[in-house]
Amino acid sequence: MLATTGALPLGEEWAYEVKWDGVRALVAVEGGSVKATSRNGNDITGAYPELLTLGGQTALLDGELVALVDGRPDFGALQPRMHVRSPSAALVRSTPVTFVPFDLLHLADTSLLDRSYDERRALLDELGLDAPQPFYGDGQVLLESTRAQGLEGLVAKRRDSAYLPGRRSDCWVKVKHVHRQSALVCGWKEGEGGRSGKLGSLLLGVHSDQGLLYAGHVGTGFTAATLHQLAELLAPLARTSSPYDDVVPPEHARVAHWAQPELVVDVDYTAWTKDGRLRHPSYKGIRTDLDPRGVVRE
């Protein structure tokens, strides 16, 4: 179940949760066996051996995999773990990951999808997994608290709502302090100076009713290791023509190295311009957990 982006809804019919800045996962637990699946349906169990501590009752959990830095989730810190299928013991120790469950979809042989949010949360609490508690009351208080603590934002959830698998519903509303957008890499431009002849910036795109649209380019937020990694990932995606369904500004198009729009990245930005471009985007990381076909403007 996915949330819509909107203004914070207020009232007793809403519960409020911290928005965790990590990787969404469904985690199936059966005795000592655990299986984790990403949003795009990939088995990511082996990448997160920390999940093996969840043994217990047979259950299907919805939640977020996060890397905590000074007690706060940090998406950048999670990046080294996201792209390793079988992490070494040293990597697990240096970059530990925590699973934060926030919903319970099945318990034993019983589906809870049609149960209310309140019912599902009560059953989740009984599992003893130390799931962070929702906030009931004035959501504005929690929103300001998350802002003060440097957290990403919050999610408001209707307490009487069922769980709607695969659907984006206004029964879940996310409110973010940081503007973040997932985008497709549709090409790249060479850099200047020390980056001459190498990757300097990414050309971004998002799907819409009008097709794949140009969303601007990002040239900040990279490390040398990140640039090397992106170049390796983009090499097999090279193509000779633009993948966009609209016109790319000529100053970018004439020097572009085009790519199949299959690689998804996250960028932070300040606003969308009137012509549909991301203003002041900054690269944050690769999203291997998202289906490229579902990347749209939020």
N, C-alpha and C positions, 0 to 999 in steps of 0.2 A: 504494500500500500504506500502510495506516494503523497506528499503534501503539496498544496498550492502555495504560492507566494502572495502575501497580502498584508493588509493592516491587521493589527492585533485585535482579535475578537475578545470581548469582555463579557463576564456573566458567570453565574454559578454553574451553568451547564458545560463549562469548559474546564479542562485540566491543562496544566502547563508543564512542559519538560524542557530541560536544557538541550540545545541543539549541539550534538557532539560532532566535532570536525574530524571525521575519519572515513572508514569504508563500511558501508552497509553490508550486512550479512544475515542470512538465515542459517541458524545452527540447529541441526537435528541431533538429539542426544538419546541414546538407547543403551542403558546399562553403562558399560565402559567404552562404548563406541560413540564417536563424535564425527559429524560431517558438516562442513561449512560451505555455503553456496553464495556467490556474489550476486549482485543485481542483474548481471547479464548471464547468469546461469552457469558460471564456471565453478568447478570444485576447487576451493582454495584451502582445504583442510591442512594439507602438508605445509603451507606457508606459515601457519600459526600454531605451533605445537602447544602454546599456552592453553588452547581450547581443551586439551585433554583433561584439564582439571575440572571440567564441567560434568563429569560422570554422575549419574543419579537416576532420577525418574525419567521415563521415556517422554520426551517433550520436543516441540519445535518452537524455537525462540527467534524473535526478530530483534536486531540490535545493531550496534556499531562497534567496529574494531578501531581502537584509538591508541596513539602513542602519547603518553603524558610527559610534559616538560614543566617542572615546578607545579605539578598538580593540575595543569591545564592541557587539554588536547591540542596537539600541534601537527597539522597535516604535513608540513615539511619534514618533521622528524619521522613520520610514518613512511616516507618515500623509499628509504633503503629496504624496508620490509615488503613493500607492495609488489616488487618486481623479482622476488626470489622465491622460487617454489619450494625449496628445501633449505631453509636458513641454517647456517652453522650455529653451534652452541655459542660461539663468541658473539655472533650477530644478535642472537636472542638475548644474551646478557646485556649487550651495549644498547640495544633498542627494544626493550620489552613492550609488548602490546597487551592491552586490556580489552576484554569483550564487555561491553556495556549493554545488557539486555533491557529492552523497554516494552516488549510485548510478548504474549504467549499465544500461539496459534493452535497448537494441539497439545493435549495432555493425555498420556497413555493412549487409549484407542478413541479418544473423544476429540472431535473438531470443535474449536472455540470460535471459529470465524464469525458465526452469527450472534455470539454473545456481545454484550455491551463492553465498551472500553473499561468501565469500572469493574465488571466481572472478571475480565481477563487480567487486569492489573492485580486484583485481589488474589487470584490463583497464582500469578507470577511471584508475588511476595511470599506465598506459602512455600515456594521451592527453596528459599534460603540462599539465593544467589547474590544477595546484597545489591539488588538493582536500585539505582538512584530513585528516590521517591518523587512523584509528581508534586506540583505545587497547586493548591486549591485556594482560591481567593482572588485578590486583585492581581491580574496578570501583569499589569504595568510595573508592579513592585519587582517581580522576577525579571522582567525585561531590563529594567534599570540596573539590577544587580548583575546580570550577565554582562551588560555593557561595562560596568565598573571593574569587573574581574577580567576583562579582555577576552571573553568568550564569544563564540560566533553568533549566538542569538538564542531563540527558543522556538518551540513548536507547541501550538495550542491544539488540543484534541477534544472533540465533543465527547462527553462522558457517556452518552447513550448510543454512540455510533458503533456499528459492526466493523469488522476488518474486511476490506475490499481488496483482495489480492490483485496486483498488477494495475490498479487504477489510481489515478491522481484525483484526490477527493478534497472538496472544501470542508470536509469534516476534520481534516488535518491542515493547519495553516502555519507555515514557517515564516518567521520574522528574523531577518539577518541584520546584524550591525555592519558586517563586512559585505560589500558587493562582490560576489563570486559567480563566475559563469564557466560552465564547461563548454568547450569549443573543439571543432575538428581542425586538425592541421591539414590544410589544403595545398601547402607549398612553403617554400622558405627563400630567404634572400641571403646573399653572402654579406659578411660583415666588413668592417674597415679596420685599418691599423693591424693590431694583433690578431684580429679575426679575418683578415683578408684571405679570400679563397675558401673560407670555412663558413659554417652556419652562423648567421648574425641575428636573424629575426624570423619568426614564424608568421605565415599568413593564415588567418583564422576564418572559420565558417560555421554557420548554424543552419539547420534545416528549418523550413517554413512552408506555408501553403504555396509559396511561389518557387519552391525548390531550394537548392543549397545557395545561401546568400553569403557574400563577403562581409565579415564582421570586424575587419581591421587587422592590424599586425602588432606583434609584441616582440620587443627587443631587450627587455630588462627582466631581472630576476633569475638569470642563469648563472650557474657555476661552470667552470671548465669541464668538470665531470658530466654535468647535465648536458652541455652542448655536444660532447662526445657521444653520450647515450642517445640523444635525439637524432644525431646524424646517422648512427647505426640503424636505428629503427626506421628512419625515413628512406634509406637507400633502396630497400626492396619495394618501396611504394612509389617509386619514381614513375612519372608519366610525361607525355610530351605536350599535353594540352591542359588548359584550365579545367578543373572539375566544377567550377561555379556555374550557376544558372543565371547570374547577373554579371554586370561589368565590373571588373577590378580596375581601380585607378591606374592609368598608364604608367605612372612613376614606379608602381610596384609590379605591374604585369610584365613590363618589358625586361625586367631582370630576374623574374621569378623562376625558381626550380619547382615545377608542379609535383604534387603527390596525390595518390589515391586517398580520399578522405576517410581513413580508417583509424588514425591515431587520435585519441581524445586527451586533451590537456585541460587543466584548470587555470584560470587567470583571475586575479583581483582587478577591479576597475573602479573608477569614480562615477561614471554615468554612461548611458547610451546617448549618442548624438542623434540629431534628427534624421540623418541619412543612414542610421542603423549601424554605426561603428562604435566599438568599445573605446571609451576615452581613458587615456593613461593606464592601459592594461599592464599588469606585472605577472610574469609566469610564476605559478605555484607548484605545478607537478603534473605527472602523467596519471591518467585515470584508466587503468586496465579493467576496472570493475563496471564500466558503463558500456552499453551497446551504442556504437556510433550512429546507428539509425535513429536513436531516440534523442539525439543532442539538438535541442531547440533553445531559442532565446527564453530566458526565465523572466 
